[in-house]
Amino acid sequence: MAPASGSTRPRPILLNRRAATRPTITGVERWTAEVIPRLWAHDPERYAIVEPPPRARRRAAAQGWEQTALPARAALMRAELIFSPANLAPLLWPRNVLVVHDAAVLREPGAYSRAYRMWHRYAGLTCARRALRVITVSEFSRRELTGLVGLDPARVVVIGGGVSESFHPGADAGAVARRLGLERPYVLTIATDDRRKNLPALAETAVQLGGLGIELVHAGDTRPYFAAAGDEGAMRSLGYVADADLPGLYAGARAFVLPSRYEGFGLTCLEAMASGVPVVAADRAALPETCGDAAELVDPDDTAALAAAVVRAATDEELRSRLRAAGLRRAAQFTWERAARDVHELLRALTVSS
């Protein structure tokens, strides 16, 4: 239908999908992949999804596209603003809204390579300070960004993540176990292999579970810009597990554990809860906020207490039943539809040509 006489088409809002084009998925990529299409669906006439071409999807090339080709395209399209959900935005574009998931590069610098630290401390923090608004994923991260980075609290908005409908107790655990060679009962941890995830703290847990005939299984990516965590002891590592296999992998676990010392949100805990799996998590950073009363929270540096909590979550049927019910209720409070709606309302309030 043609626009009414004298009407003016609103200037577009570009949705930067760069992170979702990566071959492996962690929390930042999942936030991007889940929110961007739902956000576009709120106003397909106004939003335009943009992403690097296939030849420019390796990390350095994709970030080069973000800093050069993306603002050039925004200028050509006379864009109202650019929304970037993965910690970085084009420095040359004056109207950005971006998601900064946490302040880990400042709080836990040893977890990253020197090049990664330098780039994110310069480009990431510069973008955040210039942005119209910064979205972050928890009140914990909001406090970190206003305290460590000095962002104006009035410009930092909390919009948490969600849980995909694919994570549920009825996911096909048997098929995934056969495909991955999981023949024994197992406790699961899913985390990128970097120092802040604190995976070596699970060595004692692995030994105690092994004595009960239960395997401790780790799934997660290793990336060159992370500093490796170190020896994981008796834990079995699956490496990166394909996205399609994650629901069944979660659903088949006796329990889930995340001993991380620093998380801006802790999405994997919610995915485990949605899968009907008892959760044990560190009592640090954003994890108590995200988990609420639906997880056993433990000092991640007390390896004996951590092991005891995981063993109970895997074997104590009364505790398992309570955590399972509480976890399902907790996870149901977090949806990607809500996250996309909240981002849409924020962007709509910031546009001048609505």
Summary of the structure (lengths in Angstrom):
residues: 354
radius of gyration: 21.0
end to end distance: 18.9
largest distance: 77.0
contacts: 1259
relative contact order: 0.13
helix: 47%
strand: 14%
